[in-house]
Amino acid sequence: MTSDQIILLGLLGSVFILFIWERWRYDVVAVGILVTGAITGVVSPNDAFQGFGHPATITVAAVLIISRALSNTGAVDFVTNYVKLSIHSPSLHIAVLASVGAMLSTVMNNVGALALLMPVAIQTSEEAKRSPAIVLMPLAFGTILGGMVTLIGTPPNIIVASYRQDIGGAAFTMFDFAPVGAIVALLGLLFVTLIGWHLIPAARRKQSAAKELFQIEDYITEVRVTENSKAIGQSLTEIEKITEDSEALIIGLIRGDQSIRGAVWREGIQVGDILVIEAGPKGIKKFVESLKLELTGTQPKEEDPESTETKRVIPKDQILMEAVIPPNRSWLIGRLADTLQLRSRFGTMLLAVSRQGKPYRGRLKAFRFRAGDVLLLQGEKEQVVEVISALGCLPLAQRGIQIGGKSQAWLSAGIFGIAIACATFGFLALPIALLLAAVIMVMMNMVPPRDIYESVDWPVIVLIGAMIPIGNALEISGATTVVAEALVSITTGFPPVAILTLIMVLTMTLSDIMNNAATAVVMAPLAWALAQELGVNPDPFLMAVAIGASCAFLTPIGHQNNLLVMGPGGYKFGDYWRMGLPLEILIVAVAIPTLMWTWPL
C-alpha cells in the first residue's frame, strides 16, 4: 500500500473509533478528520470543501425545509387524524401508527415524521390506557422503514444515488428504490405489528403512561409567608439558596387570588404571599422551619383535579408540557439545568427531568442534559411551546399551531408534488427541483424566514459535506480497491450473492454504531470497488448499501429516531435488539433475493 492509502485507512479507522466513543459530536469528528486529511495532503485543499456544495448535501437540506413546510401548513394532519380511530387493540394501534409514519417518511425526513407522530402516539396511548412503550418503538422503526422506499426518504439513499452519478454517469431516480424498499418496508411493518411489539420487555409494556412519569416527590403543598418570616423581602432565587438543604422545589407564587410569574418572581416576597412547593415530608418540614413559614395545606398529587386547592397549584392559564431533547440539534446537551434560568428569562419552570423512563430524583441544578432526556415544563401554553422550540427540543404534546388553513396545506403538497414530477420526468435535476420548491415555500411564508435555518439538521449537513471528500480521496488513492481486493481474497470461492449479503450485513453493523449518512459515504465506494473486482453489476451492491445503512435497529444510537423515543418510551439500551435483531435478519432474508431479481448481477 502507498503512504496515502495507509493514512486514509488510518483516518477511516479513527472515524469509526471516534463515532463509537461519542466523546465529540459526529459532525465535529468529520470536520476534524477532513482537516487532518487536508493537512497530511491526502485530501487536496481544492477538493476539501466540495462536499458542502455537493448535490447530495443540497438535496438533504432542501428536503428538511420542505418537511418543515408540510408540517407547518398541516398537510400531514389529514393523515395523522386517522390514528385516533385505531386505538382499540394494540396491534391495530401499532399498525396504523407505524404505517402512517412509514408513508410520511417516503416523502419527508423520517425524523420530522416521527416528531409529528410522537405526540399523537402518546396521546392515543393515554386514551387507550396503554403504555406508550408498546407503540413508540414500532413507530420509530416504521418511520425508518418508510425512508427506504424513495430517493428522498433518507440521506443514505440520496448519498448512494449521488455517488452512482459521480462514478457511473447516472443517478438512481426517485422510485428506483421502491421495488426493493417497498417490499422490505411492508414486511417489516407486518413484523413489528404482529410479532415485534411482543418482544419489548414486559416491564416496559406495563409501565405507566407518560403523564404519570413525573412524580419526583410525594406532595405539593402551600405555605404562607407570616409577619415574622425570614422570606419577607427576599427574591425566590435568594430563598432557594437559603433552603437548598431542604431539596424543596418552588413551583408557584400566589399573591391574593393571582398566580405571579415572569419578572415579578425576582421581586421581594411580601407578607401573605403563598409559596407552592413540591417536596417530601422531610423537605417540607425543613423548608417551613428554615424560613418560619406557616403550613396551609398539604395534599397528595393524586388529589381530585377539580378541587380548589389543585386549581391554585396549577392555574387555569398554565399547562404542563413534556419535551424530548433530540440528538445533535439541541444546545441543552451537556449543559447543567441550573444554567437555563427559564423562570427569570421566560416565566416558564422546569419541574422535572427523566432519563430512560425514570425520573431524576436528585437536585435539578446538578442535572446535566443528554440527548433523549424528557423535560417537564410548566407555564402558559404559547410561552411553553416557544421555550421548547428555543431550547431545540421536540414537544410530546400536539401543538395545534399551523400556518394558514386547508388551502395552504393543499398548496404546499401541490408544490412538493410538482417538484417531484419535474425531477421524475427529467425536466429538472432533483436538487434544483427540491431547492426551488423550498424557496417558493419560504417566499409564501409556509416556512417563516426566521425558521429556515432551524429547519435544517446542520450536524447532518456538515457530516455529509465533510465526509464526501474523504470518500472521494479513498477512491482516488485506490484505498477502496485495496480493501475490495482483500475482501475478494478472503471470500475466494464464495458466490457473488454471498458477498452481496456480506456487504449488506457489514453496512447494517456499521449503521448500528455510527451515523447512517457516514456509513453510506464510506460503504458506497467500497461496494462499487468490490463489484468491479468481481466483474458483476454494481447496482445491487449500491442498493445493498442504501438498505443496510437505513437498517439501524439494534441500538438507540444508530438512528436519531431510536434515541428520540428512548426517554418517552422508558426504554433501556438493551431493549432495542430484542425487536431489532429479528427484524434485521428478516430484512436480509427478503432484500437479497429481491435485489437479485430487480437488479440482476
N, C-alpha and C positions, 0 to 999 in steps of 0.2 A: 504494500500500500504506500501511496505517496504521503508526504507530510500533511498536505491539505486534507486528504481523506482521513488521516488519523485525528487531526484537530477537529474536523467536522463531526466525526463519530463520537469524539470525546465531548463536544458541546451537546450533541444529541443525548448522550448518556446523562450529562449534567441536567438537561431539561427534565428527563424522566425523574431523576432523583429529587430535584427541587419541587416539581409538581406534587410528588407523593408526600414530601416532607411538609409542604404547606406553610413553611415559615414566612414566605413572601407570597403576595398575590400573583396569580399566573401571568397577568399582563406585565407586571414588573419583571418577573423572571424572563419572559420572552424578550422584552426590550434589552435587558441585561445581556442575554445570550447574543442578540443581534449586534450590540455594540462591541462585545468581545470578538465576534466574528469579523467585524469591520477592522478592529484594531490589529488582529492577527493576520489580516489580509485574505482570509478565506472567503469573505464576502466583499465584493467590490464596493467602494464608497459610493459609486454612481448608482449601484443597484440596491443599496441598503434600505432605501425608503420607498422603493417602488411598490411594496406591498400595500401601502396606505392609499394608493390610488388604483389598486387592482380592482377589476370588475367584481370579484367575489366580495371584497370589503365594502364596496359601494352598494352592492345588492343587499347585503345583510343590513346595512344602515337604513336603506330605503324601506325594506320590509318592516323594520321596527317602527319607523314613523307611520307607515300605513296601518300597522296593527293598532297604534295608539288612536288614529283617526277612526277606525272601525269601532273601537271601544268607546271613544268619546261620544260618537253620534248615536250609539245604541244599536248599531247594525247587527250586533251579535245577540242582542236581547231577545229577538224573535225566536231564536233557537233555545236559549237558556231557560226561557219561561216554561218549556215543556218538562223540565226536570221535576218540577213540583208535583206533577201528576203521577210520578213513578215511585213513590216512597213506600208503597205497601209491603214489598218484600225486599230483602237485602239484594238479591240477585238482580231484580228488575231495577232497583235504585242504582246499583253499580253499572248495569248495562247502559242505562240512559246517560248517566253522568260521563262514563268513560267514552261512550260513542260520540256524545256531543263534543267532548274535549278533543277526541281524535279528528272529528270533522273540522273543528275550528283550527286545529294545528296544521291542516293541509294548506290553509290559505293565510295563516298568520303565525307569528312567532309562538312557539309552544310554551314559553314562559308566560307570555301575555295571555294565552288561552287558559292556563292554569290559574293565573291571577284573577281572571274574570269568574272562574267557576268555583274557586275555593270558598268564597262567601256563600254561594248557592249550596254547595255540598254541606257546609257546616250548618246552615240554617235548616235545610231539609232533614238533616240528621237529628237536629233538636226536635223538629216537629214529629219525627217518627220515633222519638225516644231511643235513638240508636247511636252508638259510639261513632264519632267521626273517623276513628281509626279504621273502621270497616270500609269506608268509601274513599278516603283521601289517597292511600297508596295506589289502589286501582285507577283512580282518576289521574294521578301523576304518570303512571305507566301508560295510560290511554293517550295522554297528550304527547308523550314521546313516540308512541307507535304511529300516531297520525302524521307526524312530521316526515315519515319515510315515504309518503305517497307522492309528493310533488317536489319539484325543484326548490321551491321557496319554503318548504315546510321546516327545514332545519339547516343551520350553517354547514354541516358536513356535506349535504347534497350540493349546495352551491359551490363549495370548495372543490369537490370532486369534478363537477361539471366544468368549472373554470380551468382546472388542471388539464382535463381532456382537450379543451380548446387550445390551451397553450402548447401541448405536446403533440396533439393529433390533428389539429386544424378545425375541429367542430366540437362544440359543447353538447352535453346532454340537454335535451329540451324539457319543457315544463312537465310533460307527462311520461317521459321515458322511465321514470322511477315507479310509475303506477303498477305495471304488470306484476312486479315482484313485491313492491311495498304495500300495495293494497291487500294482497293475499296474506302477507305476513301480519299486517295490522289487523285484519279481520280475525284470523285465527288467534292472534294474541289477545284481542278483546274478548273472544269467546272463552279463552283460558282464564283471564282474570275475573270474568263474570261468573263462570260456573265452578271453577276449582280454586283459582289463585287466592281469593279473599279468605277462604277457609284455612289457608296456610299462615295467615297472620297470627302471631301468638295469641292465645285465648285471653291472656291478661290484658292485652291492648284492646281486644274486641269487647271486653266487658267494662272498660274504664268509663268514667263519667263523661258527659257531653262537655264541649269546650267551655260553655258558660259556667260550669261548676269547677273548672280547673283551678281558679284563683281563690283560694281560701287560706291566706297567709297566716292569719290568726283566727281566734275563735269569736271575737266580739268586736262590734262597732259601738262606741259609746260617746255620749256628750258630757262635757264638763264645763261648768260655768265659772267665769272669772269673778272672784269676790273682791271686796274693797281692800283687803289686806294681801292680795295675791302678788307674787313676785313677777307675774306675767304682765302687769299693767305697764304700758309704755314700751314694752319690748315688741320687736317685729317677730314674725313667725320664724324667720331664719335664725334669729337670736335664741328663740325658745327651743328650737331643735338642737342647738348647741348645748344649751343648759340641760336638756333632758335626754341627751344622747344615750346614756346608760339604760334608759327605760325601754329602748327599742320600740317606742310607740310611733306610729305614723300619723301625722296630722293630715286629714283628708278634707277638711272643711272648716269654714269660719262663718258663723251666723251672728248677725247683728240685728236685733229686733226680729222682724219677720223676713229678712232678706239674707240670701247667701252671698257672701263677699268673695270676689275673685279678682284676678288681674293685679294691677298696680297697688290696690288697697292692701294686698297681702304684705306689702312692705311697710305699711304704716303701723303705728303703735297700737297694742291691744288696749281696749277700754273695759271699764267695769261693766259687767252684764253681758259681755260677749260670750258666745258659746263656741267652744272648740270641739270639732268632731274628730275623734281619734280612732285608730284601729290598733288593737294590741291584745295580748293575752292578759289574764287576770293579774299576773305579777307586774307586767308592764304598765297596766292601768294604775295600779297602786303606786308604783314609783313615780309616774308622771304627775299624778294628783298631789302626792306628798311633796315633791320637789318644788312645785310652783304654788302650793297652798290653794288648790282649786276645790270646787265643790262638785261632787259627782251627781249628775242629774238623772241619769238612767243608762243602764247597760242592757243591750239586747243581742240575742244570737243573730247571726247574719241570715238564718233561715226564717226570720220573722216574717209574718204576712206582709207582702209588698204593698198592700193597701193601707197599712197602718200609718197614722200620722207621723210617728217618730221616724219611720223609714223614709217617708217622703222628705223629711227635713234633712236626712243624711245624704240622699241623692236628689237634689232639687229637680223639679219638673223640666227645667230648661237645660238640664245637663244629662249626658249619657255616659255609659261605659262602653268602650270600643277596644277590641283587640287588634293587634297588628303584628305581622311577622317580619323579621329582618331578612331580606334576600341576600344571597351571596354576592359579594363584589360590587353591589350597587348602593349600599347604604354607608354613609360616613360614620354610623354608630359603631361599626365593627372595630373592636379593640379599645373603645373608649369606656371610661367609667361612668356609671349612671349619675354620679354626683356632679359631673361637669355639664349636664344638659340644661339645668336651670329652667325647666319647662314652665314651672309655675310663675316665675317672675317675668319670663320673656313672652309667654303665650297665654297665661292664665289656664293652662292645662296641667294636670298632675299625672305623673307616672305612679300608679298604685302598686303594681306588681310586675314581676317577670317570671317567665317559665322557660325551662330548657328540657327538651326531650320529654315533654309531658309531665314534668314535675316542677311545682312552684319553688322558687328560690326562697329559702327560709331565713337567710342572713340579712344584714343591713344592706339596703338598696344602694347606698352611696358607694359600697365596696364592690358592687357587681360590675364585671367587665363584659360587654356585649360580644356575642358571636353570631355568625350567620345562622339562621334557623330559630333564634330565640323569639319568644312571643311576649309582647308587651301588653299590659292592660292600662289604658289611659282613661281619664275622666275629664270632662269639660263640655262646653257647648258643641253641638253636633258639627256645625260647619267649621268651628275652630279646630276640633279634634281631627277632622278629615284633612285640613290644611297642614296641621302639625305632622300627621302621619306622612303626608307627601313630602314635607320639608325634611323629614328625617330619612327619606329614601326607603321607607317601609311600604308594605302592602297591607291594606285593611282586610280583616277577616269578617267583615260585615258589608252588605251591599250598600254602596254609597248613594245610589239613586241620583247621581249628578250626570246630566247629559247636555250636550251642546246641540240645540235645535230639536226638532221633532222628528216625525217619521220621514218627512221629506229629506232631511239631512241624512238620515240613515240609508235610505234608498239611493241617494245621490253618491254617498261615499262608496257604497257597494258597487254602484254603476261605474264610477271612475276606476275603481280597482279592477273590475271585470274587463273594461275596455283596455286597460294596460296589459292584462294577461293575454287578451285576444291579440293585441298588436305584437306581443312578443312571440306568441304561439305560431302566428301565421307569417312571421318574418318581416313585418312592417318596421319594427324597431328592435334593436338589441334589448335583451331583458333588463340590464342595469339602467339603460336610458329610459325605457318604458316605466319602470318602477319609480325611478327618481323623478320623472315628470309627474307621475301620479301623486307622489309625496309633495312636490312643490305646489300642485294645484290644490291639494287638501289643506296645506298651510295657508295659501292665499285666500281660501274660502273659510278660514278660521276653524276648520274641523280639528286642527291641532294648533292651539294658540302659539304664536311665535315664542313666548316665554317657555313653552313646554317642549320645543323641538329637541333641544339637547338632552332634556330629561328622558325623552322617549328612547334614546339610543343607549344601548348597553355598551358603554365605552370600553370597559375592560375586554369584552369580546372583540370589539373592533381593533383595539390596539394589539391584542393577541394575534389576530389573523394577519394584520399588517406587518407585525414583527416576524412571524413565523414563515410567511411566504418566501422572503429572501433566503432564509435558512434552508427551506425545502428546495429552492432552485439551486442553491450552492451545492447541496448534497448530490443533485443530479448532474450538474455541470462538472463537478470534480470526479464523478464516477463512483462516489461512495455508495450510492444505492445499487449500482451494478455489482460492486464487491459483495455487499450483503446478499443480493439476489443470487449471485453465483455460489455463495456459501450455503444458502438455503437449498438450492438445487443439488449441491453436492451432498448435503446431509440427507436429503429425501430422494436420493437416487433410487430408481425403480418404482417410486410412488407414481400412481396415475395423476394427471393434471387435476382431476376433481378432488383428490385428497389434498393437494397443495392449495387449491382454491378454498377448501374447508379450513385449512391451517391459517390462511390469511384472514378469513372472517373471524375465527376464534381468537387469533392474536390481536386483531383490531378491537374486538369486544373487550378483551382483557385490559388493553391499554385505556380504553374509554371508561372503564370502571374505576380507574385510579387517576386519570388526568382528564382535562377538558376535551370534549368531543371534537371541537374545531381543531385543536392542536393535533389530536390523533389523526384526523383526516389529512392535515397538511403533511404529516410525517409519513403516513402509510400509503398515500396515493402514489408518490414516486416509486416507492418500493414495490407496490403491486404491479405497476406498469413495467418496471425493470424485470421483475420475476416472470411476467407473461412473455416478455421479449426473449428471455433466456430459454423458456420452454417452447417458444415458437407457436404460441396459441393466441387467440383473440384476447386482447387486454380488457375489453369492456366488462366481461363478467367479474374480473378481478377488481376493477374500479368500483363496480356496483357492490361487490362484497365489502369493500372498504366503507362505502356510504352506509350500508345497512349495519355493519359491525360498529361503526362509530356512533350510531344512534342508539345502540343497544346497551345502555348503561343502567342495568337493573340490579346489580349485586350490592352496591354501596350507596349511601346518601351523598357521597362527594362526587360521584361520576357525572351527575347531571344536576343542574340547578333545581329542576322540578322535584327531584327526590329530596333535596335538602329543604325546600320550601315547605313540604308537608310534614317534615320530621317533628317540628315543635307542635303544631296544631293537632297532629295525629298521635302525639305521645310515643313515637317510635324510638327504638334504640338502634344503634349502628348495625347490630347483627340481625335485625328483623328483615332487612331487605332481601337478602339472599334466599330466604325461605320461599318467597314467591318469585324472585328474580332468576334464580338458577334454573328451575324447570322451564321458565319462560324463555330463557336464552337457549336452552337445549332444544326446545320446540322450534324456535326461530331458525336455528342452524339446520335442523332436520327438514324444515319446509323451504327455507330460502335457497339452499344449494340446488336441489332438483329444479326448482322454479327458475333459478338463474340459468341453469344448463339448457332449459327449454326456451327461455326468452332470448338469451344471449349465448348461442352455441359456441363452444370452444373451437 
